[in-house]
Amino acid sequence: MELGLSGRRAIVCGASAGLGRACAQALSNEGVEVVLAARTEETLKRAAGEIAESSGFSVDYVAADVTTEQGRHALLGKCPDPDILINNAAGPPVGDYRQLTREDWIKALDGNMLSAIELINTILDPMIERKFGRIINITSHMVKSPMAMLSLSNGARAGLTGYVGGVARDVAKHNVTLNNLLPGQFDTGRLAANHQNFATKQGLELEQVRNTFESQIPAKRFGQPEEFGAAAAFLCSAGSGFITGQNLMLDGGQYPGLI
Ligand SMILES: NC(=O)c1ccc[n+]([C@@H]2O[C@H](COP(=O)([O-])OP(=O)(O)OC[C@H]3O[C@@H](n4cnc5c(N)ncnc54)[C@H](OP(=O)(O)O)[C@@H]3O)[C@@H](O)[C@H]2O)c1
């Protein structure tokens, strides 16, 4: 399928590993000039090299924490006028909602809501002028099926979702779309770390924990990051201008609701 993305420019945040990296790879495969951001230069540089080698297109990168103003400034310095923005950063910590402090909440809102909004607000008007823009936020299945121990994530990501819902309708007439991708359980480093924590806390074998979680997914497997990247590339494509303001679950059928 021709996605019509050749020569477009993209910023992909959280792109040295996992879902962000898969989005970057999928876009680069389509001939998009991708700029990657992540905090750790070594892994980021390696990811940029591997993506470029596999796609045959050049890939740039900036070591930056996108949840800080300085990091976002550095990123936009490298790519001031992207046609595509993939917002992504590590999720906030889990914890007992009764114990969460105001500082915990401010940090979560900064990390998973306000930093994404800042980037969107900076690049939106140039996208409107060029009559093309594709913005995707990587959020979580927890937006639709929240769990108490992930209250910080639920709150911050739901806030971002509300913002996107309004703005998407405001800019749709300019061929600028905003959508959220909601990962269920994808086989990334983060998922492996979560499983290891769970196994340690419960005194279980890691294999047992993985099997239990996997068996609860109707697809009977975890998602592969490439599947996530493929969905992101499709939503960024030239032909996806009529899809906006959506929250797309990628979860192997785990969310039980009809709509
Ligand atoms: N995987 C899943 O099953 C799943 C399910 C639900 C939600 N999610 C959410 O989806 C997002 C991506 O998850 P993932 O599984 O792909 O995680 P991952 O495998 O841990 O990869 C995270 C990537 O983001 C970078 N990163 C993290 N914080 C950053 C920051 N502040 N600024 C710039 N780069 C940053 C990391 O590199 P550095 O550490 O070097 O910065 C790494 O490249 C997270 O918000 C996660 O909570 C994932």
The ligand as a MOL file (V3000), in Angstrom:
LIG
                    3D

  0  0  0     0  0            999 V3000
M  V30 BEGIN CTAB
M  V30 COUNTS 48 52 0 0 0
M  V30 BEGIN ATOM
M  V30 1 N 4.6500 -1.7730 25.9330 0
M  V30 2 C 3.4270 -1.8260 26.3730 0
M  V30 3 O 2.8540 -2.9010 26.4450 0
M  V30 4 C 2.7030 -0.5540 26.8020 0
M  V30 5 C 1.3890 -0.6660 27.2690 0
M  V30 6 C 0.7100 0.4790 27.6580 0
M  V30 7 C 1.3300 1.7140 27.5800 0
M  V30 8 N 2.6110 1.7880 27.1320 0 CHG=1
M  V30 9 C 3.2290 3.1240 27.0860 0
M  V30 10 O 3.7940 3.3370 25.8140 0
M  V30 11 C 4.9680 4.1470 25.9480 0
M  V30 12 C 6.1470 3.4300 25.2850 0
M  V30 13 O 6.3310 2.1810 25.9350 0
M  V30 14 P 7.4550 1.1390 25.4600 0
M  V30 15 O 6.9790 -0.1870 25.9080 0
M  V30 16 O 7.8070 1.3600 24.0500 0 CHG=-1
M  V30 17 O 8.6780 1.5820 26.3940 0
M  V30 18 P 10.2450 1.2020 26.2740 0
M  V30 19 O 10.4430 -0.0630 25.5320 0
M  V30 20 O 10.7500 1.3520 27.6550 0
M  V30 21 O 10.8530 2.3880 25.3760 0
M  V30 22 C 10.7440 3.7140 25.8260 0
M  V30 23 C 11.5220 4.6210 24.8870 0
M  V30 24 O 11.2530 5.9800 25.2270 0
M  V30 25 C 12.4870 6.6460 25.5970 0
M  V30 26 N 12.0950 7.6240 26.6210 0
M  V30 27 C 11.5250 7.3690 27.8140 0
M  V30 28 N 11.3100 8.5190 28.4800 0
M  V30 29 C 11.7370 9.5260 27.6670 0
M  V30 30 C 11.8090 10.9270 27.7990 0
M  V30 31 N 11.3820 11.5390 28.9060 0
M  V30 32 N 12.3140 11.6540 26.7820 0
M  V30 33 C 12.7680 11.0400 25.6530 0
M  V30 34 N 12.7380 9.7180 25.4800 0
M  V30 35 C 12.2410 8.9610 26.4790 0
M  V30 36 C 13.4150 5.5150 26.0300 0
M  V30 37 O 14.7950 5.8230 25.9140 0
M  V30 38 P 15.5750 6.5360 27.1380 0
M  V30 39 O 15.2150 5.7830 28.3690 0
M  V30 40 O 17.0230 6.4620 26.7430 0
M  V30 41 O 15.0690 7.9450 27.1640 0
M  V30 42 C 13.0340 4.4590 24.9900 0
M  V30 43 O 13.5940 4.7900 23.7430 0
M  V30 44 C 5.1480 4.4020 27.4480 0
M  V30 45 O 4.5360 5.6240 27.8140 0
M  V30 46 C 4.3810 3.2560 28.0620 0
M  V30 47 O 3.9470 3.5530 29.3770 0
M  V30 48 C 3.3180 0.6900 26.7390 0
M  V30 END ATOM
M  V30 BEGIN BOND
M  V30 1 1 1 2
M  V30 2 2 2 3
M  V30 3 1 2 4
M  V30 4 1 4 5
M  V30 5 2 4 48
M  V30 6 2 5 6
M  V30 7 1 6 7
M  V30 8 2 7 8
M  V30 9 1 8 9
M  V30 10 1 8 48
M  V30 11 1 9 10
M  V30 12 1 9 46
M  V30 13 1 10 11
M  V30 14 1 11 12
M  V30 15 1 11 44
M  V30 16 1 12 13
M  V30 17 1 13 14
M  V30 18 2 14 15
M  V30 19 1 14 16
M  V30 20 1 14 17
M  V30 21 1 17 18
M  V30 22 2 18 19
M  V30 23 1 18 20
M  V30 24 1 18 21
M  V30 25 1 21 22
M  V30 26 1 22 23
M  V30 27 1 23 24
M  V30 28 1 23 42
M  V30 29 1 24 25
M  V30 30 1 25 26
M  V30 31 1 25 36
M  V30 32 1 26 27
M  V30 33 1 26 35
M  V30 34 2 27 28
M  V30 35 1 28 29
M  V30 36 1 29 30
M  V30 37 2 29 35
M  V30 38 1 30 31
M  V30 39 2 30 32
M  V30 40 1 32 33
M  V30 41 2 33 34
M  V30 42 1 34 35
M  V30 43 1 36 37
M  V30 44 1 36 42
M  V30 45 1 37 38
M  V30 46 2 38 39
M  V30 47 1 38 40
M  V30 48 1 38 41
M  V30 49 1 42 43
M  V30 50 1 44 45
M  V30 51 1 44 46
M  V30 52 1 46 47
M  V30 END BOND
M  V30 END CTAB
M  END
